[in-house]
Amino acid sequence: MQVIAQVPAYAPWAILVASVLPFVMAGVSKSKGFTMRDNSQTRVWQAQLTGHRQRAVWAMQNAFETLPIFIGAVILAAMAAPHSKIAPIAAWTYVGLRIAYSAAYLADKASLRSLLWIASMAVIVTLFGVAIA
């Protein structure tokens, strides 16, 4: 079994930044009106949100849904092709697209949000392609 001597620098940083994004959206959703009392029934409190705070919850949920796939793709690409020129570009492109996706979600730009989601999923497919090639 071959052991990789050094993890490509982009991998842990891109994973870390992507992993923080859902918590940023959680913070946006709780930016006004959230109390410690609400913490005992967070789901009930979230169900009552409206506007950009409600969309922040949805963006957070979607970020958590896609994050494991991204993490797996980055790890596989880093392991299979540690010197790839495509993998770091793809990983950081995903992060940028997810930031833009969250902004589009908050701004209620549904069509743009959908395009950004599709693009971010295509980037994940690219990372898997790097791992498979």
N, C-alpha and C positions, 0 to 999 in steps of 0.2 A: 504494500500500500504506500503510495506516495504522499508525503506530507508537504504542504505548502510552507515554505520558510517565512514568507512575509505576506500578510494580507494587503492587497492593494489599498492605498490610502483613501480612495474615494468611498469604498464600501461601508466602513463603519460610520463615516460622517453622513453619507446620504441616508443610511438607515436611521441614524439618530435624528436628523432633521425631519424626515418623513414621519417618524414616530412621535415627534412633538406636535405636529399639526393638529391631530384630533384634540389634544389638550388645549391648544390655542382656541379652537372652536368651542370647546366646553367653557372656557373663560369668557368668550364673547356671549354665549347664551346666558351666563350667570352674571353678566356685567351690571345688571340693574335688577333689584327686586329679589335676589336670592338671599335667603337667611339660613342660619344654622338649623332652624326648625324645618325648612324645606329639605334639608339633607336626609331626614328620616324617611321621606317619600319622594325621592328625586323624580321618579317616573311620573308620578301624579303631577308634580310641579311642571315638568317638561311638557306634559300633555296640554297644559293651559297656556303655554307660550304662543305668541303671535309674531308676525313680521319677521324681521331679520334675526331675532333671537330664536325663533322656532326653526328658521332655515339653518342657523348655526348648529342646532342639535342634529338636524338631518345631515349636514356636512360632516359633523363629527362621526355620526354613525357610518356614513359611507367611507370615511377615511379609515375607520377601524376595520371595515369589511375588506378593503383592498390592500391594506397594509401587509397582512401575512403573505399574500401572493407576491408583492413587491420584495419583501425581505427574502423570501425563498429564491426569487429570480436573481437578486443581487448576489446572494451567497453562492448560488450555483455558477453564475457567470464569473465571479471572483475566483472560485476554485478551479473551474474548467479552463479559464483563459485569463490568468492573472496579469498578462501583459497586453490585453485587449485595449485598443484605442476606442472602440465603440462602446464598451460597457460603462466607463465612467461618464461619457456624454449622455448615454441613455439613462443612467441612474439619476444624474442631476437634472435631466430634462423632465423625468417623472416628478421630481420634487417641485420644479418650477410650474409644471402643469397642475399639480395638486394645489399649490398656493393660488394659482389663477382660478382653478375650479372653486376653491373655497370663497374667493372674492366674488366670483360670478354667482355663487349660491346666495351669498349675503345680499348681493345687489338685485336678486330675483331676475337674473338673466338666464332663463331656462334653456333656450336654444344654445347659447354660448357654453353654458355649463355642460350640456350633453356632448357638445363637440370636444370640450376639454377632457371629459371623462373618457370618450372613445380614444382620443390621442394618448391619454395616460395608460390605457389598457394596451394600446399598440406598442408603447414603449416597454411594457412588461413582456410582451411577446418577443420583442427584439432582444431583451436580456436573456430570455430562455433560448432564443436562437443562438446567441453568443455561446451559451453553455453547451448547446447540442452540437454546434459546428466543430 
